[in-house]
């Protein structure tokens, strides 16, 4: 498993964690303390911002989980990957996107630039 695969795996563990305590632990394992996350709907930084963002997404889409589509691709400190937000109940995936991450020296994510490829009603 490459450093890119490991970082992306930790990313999905954080986004799929349940409860604030579990999410906080997963965020700390996946992201640097001053990590930034930017997509068309959000711009946050730090562990607290990420935990709040993830909790908000889980409240908006209860019963869904983030799943990778394909394999991460990377070079130097950059990696990109695609994902879907999938209903555990019926397998539908109303939201999909692609993210580009920057890795810190310790392998954790220092920044995320997210793009929404499919959204409900768009």
Beta strands, then each sheet from edge to edge (+ up, - down):
strand 1: 31-39
strand 2: 42-45
strand 3: 64-75
strand 4: 78-87
strand 5: 95-103
strand 6: 109-118
sheet 1: 2+ 1- 6- 5+ 4- 3+
end
